[in-house]
């Protein structure tokens, strides 16, 4: 065989390897792109789900702020909140009550609880299993 032919064969083989690697990367990317991302998974649970959660909590929990927040937390994460978590939720809930202010008191509480539920359902702890 002539020397140039060996060089051409080697170059063609390297090019084939590069194309094969590119096809494999494209195939992996296509598989990866079909898997739902965390924001895609939670997008389907934030609308009617959080409103229903808030209504259910208002109907089932004792009429205290702490009882409502504890039940919301338990419904979302299947565990009791730590004291620091409960304090942060209370601060956030009160801020949401102020922001939603005016109108029907029950409607304001429902909106604030729905917002708290949305936050809890978007936590990494809810979205992923470790």
Secondary structure, DSSP 8 states (H G I E B T S, - for coil): --HHHHHHHHHHHHHHHHHHHHHHHHHHHHHHHHS--HHHHHHTTSSHHHHHHHHHHHHHS-SSHHHHHHHHHHHHHSS---HHHHHHHHHHHHHHHHHH-SS-HHHHHHHHHHHHHHHHHTSHHHH---
